């Protein structure tokens, strides 16, 4: 596994955890109530500072109607981004993380079946400066085979990741 994949995530309920640990924690959470419906979401938000850009990747697992857990990690980049490029970077980071997460979950769940959807949540919406790039971002993610949510339904990016930027 690459060094980037071993980067520490933080779980407010579990503390520091690797991506592998997050996957097993999600699976354990789902095993507690295997007949329930789950949503696993991946989202990224960012904030520009004078000398860097902070990206926060977030993963959440929601037991529909019964709460959930989340995990996040911070990634610092010294590149200065214009809004359009930053949104593309957020979407790309979420897509990469979702792809890794899906592979890991499918491997770990090879003998078990849970009722879950994996979604990518993007911090774009019909209002504001990002409305002009909705089609291209949504198309990129859907073209990769993932469900995509935008504001106001993109809670992993707009609430969870945003909380830690």
NUFI-128943 format. One line per 10 residues: number of its first residue (from 1); for each residue x, y, z of C-alpha. Coordinates in steps of 0.02 Angstrom, whole numbers, plus 50000, padded with zeros to 5 digits. Layout:
BEGIN
NUM = X:Y:Z; ... .
***
This chain:
BEGIN
1 = 50000:50000:50000; 50063:50173:49956; 50118:50294:50092; 49972:50409:50046; 49848:50268:50079; 49922:50241:50252; 49899:50425:50294; 49809:50442:50457; 49626:50476:50461; 49542:50536:50619 .
11 = 49383:50462:50687; 49299:50568:50822; 49239:50408:50904; 49395:50299:50873; 49542:50421:50862; 49683:50404:50734; 49651:50265:50609; 49721:50209:50440; 49614:50189:50285; 49621:50000:50313 .
21 = 49563:50026:50492; 49422:50138:50432; 49361:50005:50312; 49358:49872:50448; 49273:49993:50567; 49139:50029:50436; 49113:49843:50409; 49100:49811:50596; 48973:49952:50608; 48871:49871:50469 .
31 = 48887:49697:50545; 48802:49759:50704; 48639:49779:50606; 48662:49684:50442; 48481:49702:50385; 48481:49892:50391; 48509:50008:50242; 48677:50101:50237; 48751:50246:50142; 48939:50260:50131 .
41 = 48991:50433:50071; 49155:50510:50019; 49180:50697:50003; 49316:50828:50002; 49315:51011:50047; 49455:51138:50041; 49506:51307:50105; 49638:51426:50038; 49765:51501:50157; 49902:51625:50115 .
51 = 50038:51493:50094; 49942:51331:50060; 49777:51249:50020; 49701:51131:50147; 49600:50985:50078; 49498:50877:50195; 49445:50705:50134; 49299:50631:50230; 49215:50461:50234; 49054:50427:50324 .
61 = 48944:50277:50351; 48762:50314:50390; 48643:50181:50453; 48488:50259:50378; 48378:50323:50518; 48500:50270:50654; 48657:50379:50650; 48830:50344:50588; 49018:50370:50597; 49143:50471:50501 .
71 = 49329:50483:50467; 49432:50625:50396; 49610:50668:50348; 49693:50832:50306; 49802:50854:50152; 49906:51011:50132; 49959:51070:49959; 50066:51222:49922; 49986:51251:49752; 49873:51403:49743 .
81 = 49712:51359:49656; 49580:51461:49568; 49404:51405:49616; 49373:51297:49462; 49537:51203:49481; 49511:51181:49668; 49338:51105:49641; 49410:50987:49511; 49547:50937:49634; 49417:50907:49770 .
91 = 49315:50797:49653; 49468:50703:49592; 49529:50671:49771; 49355:50607:49817; 49350:50496:49664; 49521:50421:49703; 49473:50390:49884; 49304:50315:49837; 49388:50198:49712; 49511:50136:49845 .
101 = 49372:50122:49975; 49260:50022:49858; 49400:49901:49812; 49444:49875:49995; 49263:49852:50048; 49226:49729:49908; 49379:49629:49954; 49337:49629:50140; 49153:49590:50106; 49183:49449:49982 .
111 = 49087:49325:50092; 48956:49446:50158; 48821:49552:50081; 48763:49717:50153; 48633:49836:50086; 48735:49994:50053; 48764:50128:49923; 48932:50213:49897; 48912:50396:49850; 49029:50539:49811 .
121 = 48975:50706:49883; 49039:50861:49795; 49037:51038:49864; 48949:51115:49713; 48771:51173:49688; 48642:51261:49581; 48673:51424:49675; 48837:51514:49685; 48998:51516:49587; 49009:51328:49558 .
131 = 48847:51307:49460; 48938:51328:49294; 49042:51169:49321; 48907:51052:49387; 48888:50954:49224; 49073:50922:49201; 49105:50870:49382; 48948:50762:49394; 48988:50685:49224; 49166:50642:49276 .
141 = 49105:50553:49433; 48957:50466:49353; 49069:50414:49208; 49177:50326:49336; 49026:50226:49396; 48985:50315:49558; 48828:50395:49624; 48856:50581:49650; 48770:50706:49764; 48781:50895:49754 .
151 = 48718:51031:49872; 48607:51024:49969; 48624:50833:49975; 48814:50825:49979; 48829:50815:50169; 48996:50724:50172; 49079:50870:50082; 48974:51016:50142; 48955:50965:50324; 49081:50831:50376 .
161 = 49235:50887:50276; 49189:51071:50292; 49189:51055:50481; 49375:51012:50478; 49438:51142:50352 .
***
